[in-house]
Amino acid sequence: MSLLPRLLELEGLLAEHRDLWHPQPFREPRPAWFAGWPALADELLALPDDAVEQLNDDGAAARRLLTRHLPEIGAFEALLILPQGIPAVNPVTNMHWAWGIPGRKRAQIEAFVAASQATGRPALEWCAGKGHLGRLFALKHGVAVSSLEINVVMCADGEMLARRAGIAQEFIVADALTSAVPQACHALALHACGELHRALLQQADQCTALDIAPCCYHQGVEVVYQPMSAKASLQLTRDDVRLAVTETVTASRQQALQRDRDMAWKLGFDCWRRQQGAETYASFKPVPPAWLRNDFAYFCRQMALRAGLELAAETDFANLEAQGWQRQREVMQLSIVRHAFRRPLELWLALDMAVFLEEKGWQVEINEFCTRNLTPRNLMISARK
Ligand SMILES: C[S@@+](CC[C@H](N)C(=O)[O-])C[C@H]1O[C@@H](n2cnc3c(N)ncnc32)[C@H](O)[C@@H]1O
């Protein structure tokens, strides 16, 4: 069954609610929807921290909260239901195939291989890293695998692992953006970022089958996303596309705390700028990590210096930092609205690619090849001729 109707229905709903997912509370302390939905704003700003954390990580729960204020949001749920991948049982008896692979990555690879139906054709592993996926695929299906990867050291490590496993896996050190896909191969791509998975799709005609689990959709998008399908027309900026992949579900507690503090400090500095008369948020260039390892006053001084602004010696940094933390709390509370649309946006991006393939005559399915706690990037686009 064609995926086009689902793409169009999802696109319609997303376009209708753009005012809710496009504004970033980090940049706009009071997004425009705030005035239109005061009861929603009040409810969010009264939420305790643990509820905020949970709702920011659980899109379905965030959509349930929104649905109480905007019942039409409920229409997303049916569109988000996807077939689940087959549970991964260890598919090979070779005990050494997974040597050195961290547990979660290993489980992702086993799930990807379980969900990918072999065609008997040689496989091409796109952006392979050390070729773990290709190695397991070769062991399970007894086909030759070519693993394309730009990093020479990873390729050398992968060759060693392939020799140890006794399989026919060659490594091609090459740039996926400029490489030709070999004829009639079964292409496999696990977490090839943005433009890398799109580069593979552009050469789909070379393949007999494709299994792609995309990630980092925003990579390679400069200002606005260019839909791949002729039928798709949702307008997304780079930041909108990035929203699709901003979960911290696999981040450690330590990483989450660090993220919160970095945000509070940037917002504290933003408060100071606004007190100096700046009316809008100024995009931060990437902040050198060393500035965030010192104290808040040092951070502000470095930021001011880089911006060519003068920071008075008597600045009350403790107060400013407290304002930053207050803004950080509000940003997290208000971001629940935006985060409710993460999965719908991600699915729209995957459907855009799937319908692009359908337009070229492929039979295409999208499934969830593993659970979200293994990786939130768990969508797999499978195309067969
Ligand atoms: C997120 S990792 C995924 C690796 C592997 N597929 C996995 O799931 O474990 C992305 C890989 O793409 C590789 N890569 C990045 N840019 C590339 C390019 N232009 N051409 C080929 N490989 C590239 C990186 O070196 C990295 O190994």
The ligand as an ORCA input file, in Angstrom:
! r2SCAN-3c Opt
* xyz 0 1
  C      26.942      7.382     13.165
  S      28.265      6.499     12.469
  C      27.461      4.966     12.049
  C      28.436      3.845     11.838
  C      27.812      2.482     11.680
  N      26.947      2.427     10.525
  C      27.079      2.089     12.931
  O      25.857      2.191     12.989
  O      27.746      1.695     13.887
  C      28.483      7.298     10.909
  C      29.689      6.810     10.152
  O      29.734      7.531      8.917
  C      31.087      7.785      8.622
  N      31.147      8.904      7.672
  C      31.007     10.208      7.950
  N      31.106     10.935      6.834
  C      31.308     10.057      5.824
  C      31.485     10.206      4.422
  N      31.461     11.419      3.840
  N      31.663      9.093      3.685
  C      31.681      7.862      4.281
  N      31.526      7.667      5.591
  C      31.327      8.747      6.357
  C      31.702      8.082      9.978
  O      33.109      7.957      9.955
  C      31.011      7.052     10.852
  O      31.738      5.863     10.906
*
